Amino acid sequence: MLKLKSAYEHYEESDGYRILVDRLWPRGVSKQKAHIDLWLKEVSPSSELRKWYAHDEAKWEEFKKRYFDELKNKKEFLDIILERAKNQIITLVYSSKSPLNNAKALIEYIERR
């Protein structure tokens, strides 16, 4: 099972295995507070795409299209998430303040596979 959660929300045991899916560490969040089990930078959008999107919700659909194209080349890292999700709860952790973020797009991509 896959879930989403902001890095700024409190950790709960029900989060299961927590994977940070951002390229950058969340500002102001200590490693202890974050309770991150795995930082999987490899599945985050490229720096170029992240900067282009800049959390402009008008670009959301185009962002997803471009991000999904990037994810096609990251199968080995996506498989890490999928394998773990077979046996336990996985929470994809993100730092964006926007609800339309890479973690939301990533979970959509995984669920379509």
C-alpha positions as CSV (number, residue, x, y, z in Angstrom):
1,M,0.0,0.0,0.0
2,L,1.3,3.5,-0.9
3,K,0.5,6.7,1.0
4,L,1.6,10.3,0.7
5,K,2.6,12.6,3.5
6,S,4.3,16.0,3.8
7,A,7.7,16.0,5.6
8,Y,6.2,18.8,7.7
9,E,3.5,16.5,9.1
10,H,4.2,14.5,12.2
11,Y,5.6,11.0,11.9
12,E,3.2,8.2,12.9
13,E,4.0,4.5,13.2
14,S,1.2,3.8,10.7
15,D,3.3,5.5,8.1
16,G,5.3,2.3,7.7
17,Y,8.4,2.6,5.6
18,R,9.0,6.3,4.7
19,I,10.7,7.2,1.5
20,L,11.7,10.8,0.8
21,V,11.1,11.3,-3.0
22,D,12.6,14.9,-3.3
23,R,15.9,15.9,-4.7
24,L,16.5,18.3,-1.8
25,W,16.2,17.7,1.9
26,P,13.1,19.5,3.4
27,R,14.0,22.8,4.9
28,G,14.0,23.0,8.7
29,V,13.3,19.3,9.2
30,S,15.9,17.4,11.1
31,K,16.8,13.8,10.1
32,Q,15.5,12.7,13.5
33,K,12.1,14.4,13.1
34,A,11.7,13.2,9.5
35,H,12.0,9.5,10.3
36,I,13.1,8.8,6.7
37,D,14.0,5.2,6.0
38,L,15.2,5.8,2.5
39,W,16.0,8.9,0.5
40,L,15.3,8.0,-3.1
41,K,16.5,11.2,-4.9
42,E,16.7,9.2,-8.2
43,V,12.9,9.2,-8.6
44,S,12.6,13.0,-8.1
45,P,12.1,15.2,-11.1
46,S,15.3,16.6,-12.8
47,S,16.5,20.0,-11.5
48,E,15.5,21.5,-14.9
49,L,12.0,20.2,-14.7
50,R,11.6,21.1,-11.0
51,K,12.7,24.7,-11.8
52,W,10.5,24.9,-14.9
53,Y,7.4,23.8,-13.0
54,A,8.1,26.1,-9.9
55,H,4.8,24.8,-8.4
56,D,2.8,26.7,-11.0
57,E,-0.4,24.7,-10.9
58,A,-1.3,25.9,-14.4
59,K,1.6,23.8,-15.6
60,W,0.5,20.7,-13.7
61,E,-0.6,18.5,-16.6
62,E,2.5,19.3,-18.7
63,F,4.7,18.8,-15.6
64,K,3.2,15.3,-15.1
65,K,3.7,14.4,-18.8
66,R,7.4,15.5,-18.7
67,Y,8.0,13.8,-15.3
68,F,6.4,10.6,-16.5
69,D,8.8,10.7,-19.5
70,E,11.7,11.0,-17.0
71,L,10.4,8.1,-14.9
72,K,10.4,5.7,-17.8
73,N,14.2,5.6,-17.4
74,K,14.1,5.0,-13.7
75,K,12.5,1.5,-13.6
76,E,15.2,0.1,-11.2
77,F,14.4,2.8,-8.6
78,L,10.6,2.5,-9.0
79,D,11.0,-1.3,-8.5
80,I,12.5,-0.6,-5.1
81,I,9.2,1.2,-4.1
82,L,7.0,-1.5,-5.7
83,E,8.9,-4.4,-4.0
84,R,8.6,-2.9,-0.6
85,A,5.0,-2.0,-1.1
86,K,4.1,-5.7,-1.6
87,N,4.8,-6.5,2.1
88,Q,4.4,-3.2,4.0
89,I,2.9,0.2,4.0
90,I,5.1,2.7,2.1
91,T,4.7,6.5,2.7
92,L,6.2,8.7,0.0
93,V,7.3,11.8,1.8
94,Y,7.6,15.2,0.0
95,S,8.4,18.7,1.1
96,S,6.3,20.8,-1.3
97,K,3.7,23.1,0.2
98,S,1.6,22.6,-2.9
99,P,-0.8,19.6,-3.1
100,L,0.2,19.3,-6.8
101,N,3.7,18.0,-6.3
102,N,6.1,15.3,-7.6
103,A,5.0,12.8,-5.0
104,K,1.4,13.0,-6.1
105,A,2.5,12.6,-9.7
106,L,4.8,9.7,-8.7
107,I,2.1,7.8,-7.0
108,E,-0.2,8.3,-10.0
109,Y,2.5,7.0,-12.3
110,I,3.1,3.9,-10.1
111,E,-0.6,3.1,-9.9
112,R,-0.9,3.2,-13.7
113,R,1.9,0.6,-14.1
